[in-house]
Amino acid sequence: MRAAAVDRFGKPDVLKLHVLPTPEIDPSEVLIAIHTAGVGSWDTDIRGGWWPGGRRPRLPLVLGTDGSGTVVAVGSRVRRLSVGDTVYAYSFSNTKGGFYAEYVAVDAEKVDRPPRMLDLEEAGGLATVGLTALQGIDDTLSVKRGENIVVHGASGGVGTVALQFAKMRGARVLATASGRDGMALVRRLGADAAADARRDDLKAAARAFAPEGVDAVLALAGGKPLTRLLDAVRRGGRVAYPTGIEPEPRRRPGVSVKAYDGTPGVREFERLGRAIETARLTVQIAAAYPLAQAAKAQARIEKGHVLGKVVLRVRGRV
């Protein structure tokens, strides 16, 4: 099979097209013929040499944590999925290789059928960011109807989804983005107010939005703008951020600050599917590249100012 993999760690140009054996499946796994693979900032970190737990994997390493496609083989213990099913999946540090490939073997517990309203390209870019967004809004922050919340970094892959899930829960949302195009995007996705993280005083913007203090912040970017923003969180408020946001938000008296990881699972995917349908989710695809241009896709991520999700088109048809 064709796959975008690295033989050594480094800059985007170390990511090259390889011909590798198609992975074999275990009894609890499915083999997916990949249509679309998601590209995330965590992929660029791995390409640069980072790996969870610090122990580097064997090379060549196929990158990619999520994608969509069609099931072409099922393990002997798998009952929930069948050959021919259209699916999407999320498997971080997958032991048999990632999703930048024509085929991937994945534990069936980390795979589900996407809502019919999504096409394969949308589903391929959604699993990681969708689970991360929903678990931040629902599980870590427990956003409630009528609350004033901020999605900081709302024009990115996770942010565009989290904004819509927060509105689905009935919250008032201040979305931070950057540039006129980023501001226009978050307003189009339903934000009640928007602030430019590069130009505006986020503390002042948040206090104008919620004079008695912001109830919750989902922080998808770090740095000085976030520090200013957190000055507007009320006592008893909550802050959540996905593990890996740098620099991490500072602890504040009277404010709950929690890191979390988006995790896959059967129930988690079922909840995500219901939320996608309830929110009538818009999946914002920022750019799509062919598999052979995986290095260009990652370079685009590292350039910054990505509005939505970058994806790889592995094959036009499955």
C-alpha positions as CSV (number, residue, x, y, z in Angstrom):
1,M,0.0,0.0,0.0
2,R,1.0,3.6,-0.4
3,A,1.6,5.5,2.9
4,A,3.1,8.8,4.0
5,A,5.7,7.9,6.5
6,V,9.0,9.1,8.1
7,D,12.3,7.2,8.2
8,R,13.7,9.9,10.5
9,F,12.4,12.8,12.6
10,G,12.7,16.4,11.5
11,K,11.1,19.0,9.3
12,P,8.2,18.4,6.9
13,D,10.5,17.2,4.1
14,V,11.2,14.0,6.0
15,L,7.6,12.9,5.4
16,K,7.7,11.0,2.1
17,L,5.6,8.5,0.2
18,H,6.4,4.9,0.9
19,V,5.2,1.5,-0.3
20,L,4.6,-0.6,2.8
21,P,2.9,-3.9,3.6
22,T,-0.8,-3.6,4.3
23,P,-1.3,-4.2,8.0
24,E,-2.8,-7.5,9.2
25,I,-5.7,-7.4,11.7
26,D,-6.1,-9.0,15.0
27,P,-9.4,-10.6,16.1
28,S,-10.6,-7.3,17.7
29,E,-9.6,-5.1,14.8
30,V,-11.0,-3.9,11.5
31,L,-9.1,-3.0,8.3
32,I,-10.2,0.3,6.8
33,A,-9.5,1.4,3.2
34,I,-8.9,5.1,3.9
35,H,-10.6,7.8,1.9
36,T,-9.7,10.9,3.9
37,A,-7.2,11.3,6.8
38,G,-7.1,14.2,9.2
39,V,-4.0,16.3,9.6
40,G,-3.3,17.9,13.0
41,S,-0.7,19.9,14.9
42,W,0.0,16.8,17.0
43,D,1.0,15.0,13.8
44,T,3.7,17.7,13.2
45,D,4.9,17.2,16.8
46,I,5.3,13.5,16.2
47,R,7.1,14.1,12.9
48,G,9.5,16.4,14.8
49,G,10.4,13.6,17.3
50,W,7.8,13.8,20.1
51,W,6.0,10.6,21.1
52,P,3.6,10.0,24.0
53,G,5.6,8.7,27.0
54,G,8.9,9.8,25.4
55,R,9.8,6.4,23.9
56,R,10.1,6.7,20.1
57,P,8.4,4.2,17.8
58,R,9.9,2.0,15.2
59,L,10.6,3.5,11.8
60,P,9.3,3.9,9.1
61,L,6.4,5.5,11.0
62,V,3.1,6.1,9.2
63,L,1.6,9.3,10.7
64,G,-2.1,10.3,11.3
65,T,-4.5,9.8,14.2
66,D,-7.9,9.8,12.4
67,G,-9.7,9.3,9.1
68,S,-12.6,7.9,7.3
69,G,-13.2,5.1,4.8
70,T,-14.7,1.7,4.2
71,V,-14.3,-1.5,6.2
72,V,-12.7,-4.1,4.0
73,A,-12.0,-6.8,6.7
74,V,-13.1,-7.5,10.2
75,G,-11.5,-9.6,13.0
76,S,-13.2,-12.8,14.2
77,R,-14.4,-11.1,17.5
78,V,-15.9,-8.0,15.8
79,R,-19.7,-8.0,15.7
80,R,-20.6,-4.3,15.6
81,L,-19.1,-3.5,12.2
82,S,-19.2,-5.3,8.9
83,V,-17.3,-5.3,5.6
84,G,-18.7,-2.5,3.4
85,D,-19.5,-0.1,6.3
86,T,-18.6,3.5,5.9
87,V,-16.7,4.5,9.1
88,Y,-14.6,7.1,10.8
89,A,-12.0,6.4,13.4
90,Y,-9.6,7.9,16.0
91,S,-6.6,6.0,17.3
92,F,-3.7,8.0,18.7
93,S,-0.3,6.3,18.5
94,N,-1.8,3.4,16.7
95,T,0.5,0.4,17.0
96,K,0.2,-0.7,13.4
97,G,0.6,2.6,11.8
98,G,-1.4,5.8,11.3
99,F,-4.0,7.0,8.8
100,Y,-1.8,8.6,6.2
101,A,-2.1,5.4,4.3
102,E,-4.3,3.5,1.9
103,Y,-5.2,1.0,4.7
104,V,-5.1,1.1,8.5
105,A,-5.8,-1.6,11.1
106,V,-7.7,-0.2,14.1
107,D,-9.3,-1.6,17.2
108,A,-13.0,-1.8,16.5
109,E,-13.8,0.0,19.7
110,K,-12.2,3.2,18.2
111,V,-14.3,3.0,15.0
112,D,-17.9,4.0,14.3
113,R,-20.3,4.8,11.4
114,P,-20.6,8.6,11.0
115,P,-23.9,10.4,10.8
116,R,-25.3,10.2,7.2
117,M,-25.3,14.0,7.0
118,L,-21.5,13.9,6.7
119,D,-19.6,13.0,3.5
120,L,-16.4,11.0,3.7
121,E,-14.1,14.1,3.6
122,E,-16.0,15.8,6.4
123,A,-16.0,12.6,8.5
124,G,-12.3,12.1,7.8
125,G,-11.4,15.3,9.4
126,L,-13.8,15.2,12.3
127,A,-13.1,12.2,14.6
128,T,-10.2,13.6,16.7
129,V,-11.4,17.2,16.8
130,G,-15.1,16.2,17.3
131,L,-14.4,14.0,20.3
132,T,-12.0,16.6,21.8
133,A,-14.5,19.4,21.3
134,L,-17.5,17.5,22.7
135,Q,-15.6,16.1,25.7
136,G,-14.3,19.6,26.5
137,I,-17.7,21.2,26.4
138,D,-19.8,18.4,28.0
139,D,-17.5,16.4,30.3
140,T,-14.8,18.8,31.5
141,L,-16.7,22.1,31.5
142,S,-20.3,20.8,31.8
143,V,-21.6,23.7,29.9
144,K,-25.2,24.6,30.8
145,R,-27.9,26.6,29.1
146,G,-27.6,30.3,29.6
147,E,-24.0,30.3,30.7
148,N,-21.5,32.8,29.2
149,I,-18.5,30.9,27.8
150,V,-15.5,31.7,25.7
151,V,-14.0,29.4,23.1
152,H,-10.5,30.7,22.7
153,G,-9.0,29.7,19.4
154,A,-12.5,29.1,17.9
155,S,-11.5,29.2,14.2
156,G,-9.2,26.1,14.4
157,G,-10.1,22.5,13.9
158,V,-11.3,21.8,17.5
159,G,-12.6,25.3,18.0
160,T,-15.0,25.4,15.0
161,V,-16.6,22.3,16.4
162,A,-16.6,23.3,20.1
163,L,-18.3,26.6,19.2
164,Q,-21.2,24.8,17.6
165,F,-21.5,22.3,20.4
166,A,-21.5,25.1,23.0
167,K,-24.4,26.8,21.1
168,M,-26.1,23.4,20.9
169,R,-26.1,23.3,24.7
170,G,-27.7,26.7,24.9
171,A,-24.7,28.8,26.0
172,R,-23.8,32.3,25.0
173,V,-20.5,32.1,23.3
174,L,-17.7,34.7,22.8
175,A,-15.4,33.2,20.2
176,T,-11.8,34.4,19.8
177,A,-10.1,34.1,16.5
178,S,-7.5,36.1,14.4
179,G,-7.9,38.2,11.4
180,R,-11.0,39.3,9.5
181,D,-11.5,36.0,7.9
182,G,-11.3,34.2,11.3
183,M,-13.7,36.6,12.9
184,A,-16.1,36.2,10.0
185,L,-16.0,32.4,10.2
186,V,-16.8,32.2,13.9
187,R,-19.7,34.6,13.5
188,R,-21.0,32.5,10.6
189,L,-20.8,29.4,12.9
190,G,-23.0,31.0,15.5
191,A,-20.9,33.0,17.9
192,D,-22.8,35.6,19.9
193,A,-19.7,37.8,19.9
194,A,-16.2,37.6,18.5
195,A,-12.8,39.1,19.5
196,D,-9.5,39.2,17.6
197,A,-6.9,37.4,19.7
198,R,-4.1,39.3,18.0
199,R,-5.5,42.8,18.2
200,D,-8.2,43.1,20.9
201,D,-7.8,43.3,24.6
202,L,-9.5,39.9,25.5
203,K,-10.0,40.8,29.1
204,A,-12.0,43.9,28.1
205,A,-13.9,42.0,25.4
206,A,-14.8,39.2,27.8
207,R,-16.0,41.7,30.5
208,A,-18.1,43.6,27.9
209,F,-19.6,40.2,26.9
210,A,-20.2,39.1,30.5
211,P,-20.0,42.0,33.0
212,E,-20.4,39.7,36.0
213,G,-17.6,37.4,34.8
214,V,-17.3,34.5,32.3
215,D,-18.6,31.2,33.5
216,A,-16.2,28.9,31.5
217,V,-13.3,29.0,29.0
218,L,-12.3,26.3,26.6
219,A,-8.7,27.2,25.9
220,L,-7.4,25.9,22.5
221,A,-4.4,28.3,22.4
222,G,-2.1,29.6,25.1
223,G,0.1,32.6,25.6
224,K,-0.4,36.2,26.7
225,P,-3.9,36.6,25.1
226,L,-5.2,33.7,27.2
227,T,-3.6,35.1,30.4
228,R,-5.5,38.4,29.8
229,L,-8.7,36.5,29.0
230,L,-8.6,34.5,32.2
231,D,-8.7,37.7,34.3
232,A,-12.4,37.9,33.2
233,V,-13.4,34.5,34.6
234,R,-15.7,34.8,37.6
235,R,-14.9,33.2,40.9
236,G,-16.2,29.6,40.7
237,G,-15.7,29.6,37.0
238,R,-14.1,26.8,35.0
239,V,-11.2,26.6,32.5
240,A,-10.5,23.5,30.4
241,Y,-7.7,22.9,27.8
242,P,-6.6,19.8,25.8
243,T,-3.3,18.4,26.9
244,G,-0.6,19.8,24.8
245,I,-1.7,23.5,24.8
246,E,1.5,25.5,25.5
247,P,2.1,27.4,27.6
248,E,-0.5,25.9,30.0
249,P,-3.0,28.3,31.6
250,R,-1.8,29.4,35.1
251,R,-3.8,28.3,38.1
252,R,-6.0,31.0,39.6
253,P,-7.6,31.2,43.1
254,G,-11.3,30.3,42.9
255,V,-11.1,29.0,39.3
256,S,-11.1,25.4,38.3
257,V,-8.4,24.7,35.7
258,K,-8.3,21.2,34.1
259,A,-6.4,19.6,31.3
260,Y,-8.0,16.7,29.4
261,D,-7.6,14.4,26.5
262,G,-10.2,13.6,23.9
263,T,-10.7,9.8,24.0
264,P,-12.4,7.4,21.6
265,G,-14.7,4.5,22.5
266,V,-18.1,3.1,21.5
267,R,-20.1,5.3,23.8
268,E,-18.0,8.3,23.0
269,F,-18.6,7.9,19.3
270,E,-22.3,7.3,19.9
271,R,-22.5,10.6,21.8
272,L,-20.5,12.4,19.1
273,G,-22.9,11.1,16.4
274,R,-25.9,12.4,18.3
275,A,-24.3,15.8,18.9
276,I,-23.3,16.2,15.3
277,E,-26.9,15.6,14.2
278,T,-28.4,17.8,17.0
279,A,-26.1,20.7,16.2
280,R,-26.5,20.2,12.4
281,L,-22.7,20.5,12.5
282,T,-20.8,22.4,9.8
283,V,-17.4,20.9,9.2
284,Q,-15.0,23.5,8.1
285,I,-12.4,22.0,5.8
286,A,-9.5,24.6,5.5
287,A,-7.5,22.7,2.8
288,A,-7.3,19.2,1.2
289,Y,-4.1,17.7,-0.2
290,P,-3.4,14.4,-2.0
291,L,-1.6,11.8,0.0
292,A,1.6,12.4,-1.9
293,Q,1.6,16.0,-0.6
294,A,1.4,15.1,3.1
295,A,4.5,17.2,3.7
296,K,2.9,20.2,2.2
297,A,-0.2,19.6,4.4
298,Q,1.9,19.6,7.5
299,A,3.8,22.7,6.4
300,R,0.5,24.4,6.0
301,I,-0.4,23.5,9.6
302,E,2.9,24.9,10.9
303,K,2.5,28.1,9.0
304,G,-0.5,28.9,11.2
305,H,-3.8,30.7,10.8
306,V,-5.6,27.5,9.7
307,L,-9.4,28.1,9.6
308,G,-10.9,24.7,10.3
309,K,-9.3,21.3,9.5
310,V,-6.6,20.3,7.0
311,V,-7.1,16.8,5.5
312,L,-5.5,14.4,3.1
313,R,-7.4,12.8,0.2
314,V,-6.0,9.3,0.2
315,R,-8.3,8.0,-2.6
316,G,-11.2,9.5,-4.5
317,R,-13.2,6.3,-4.3
318,V,-13.2,3.2,-2.1
